[in-house]
Amino acid sequence: MLIGLPYVALDGINEDGFAIGVLALNEAPTMQNDATKTNITTTVAIRMLLDRASTVKQAIEMLKQYNMRMFNTDNEHNYHFFMADATGDYAIVEYTRNTNNSAETNPTRMEVFTGNDTLRCVTNFYVSSTMVGTTDGWGSEHGKQRYFDMRTTLSNSNYNLNSTEAMSLLSLVSQQPNEADPTSFTQWSALYNLTDKSIRLALLREYGKIYNFKVK
């Protein structure tokens, strides 16, 4: 199982200061089907981008070269990516339904969002207007309060937090355990410094115990 572990990454940073994370959405999984492209899955895509991309722009172009196939056991979850790099660039990448095809049951269209303050953070709902009205569309409550807590804190601080303040923000928006869904709570919080390639990590919401790592 350890041999396969590098291919199930859910977030990470590389030696160039490129970082990426993935968040779940309550929607049928993405199933792109361009016969001219190779298929790729969610976590393998993260592994590829951490291995090969230095910037957000490079990562986006790489994703366009593949069919995203977001297989999962319950066939009820889709995912979107948040990525950023050491230049200050950032983007949200979502896979949404084709509005020109009413028969489409699985998302197939890749959308990229960047360049305004609304998109500096993301939780578990779509930012794409295409998905408004779906279970996790923009108007849903899933992750909404956490999103606005993050957005307000970042805006009020002019998007300039030190490492202690940033980890406090992650603590504020963390999710407590839920007996009905024991895996839905915040299992780790990772704070990536993209210029010095360092990581501050808290496990199982124990924010008084921080682990520090650095990419060489």
Secondary structure, 3 states (H helix, E strand, C coil): CHHHHHHHCCEEECCCCCEEEEEEEECCCCECCCCCCEEECHHHHHHHHHHHCCCHHHHHHHHCCEEEECCCCCCCEEEEEEEECCCCCEEEEEEECCCCCCCCCCCCEEEEECCCHHHCCCCCCCCCHHHCCCCCCCCCCCCHHHHHHHHHHHHHCCCCCCHHHHHHHHHHCCCCCCCCCCCCCCCEEEEEECCCCEEEEEECCCCCCCEEEECC
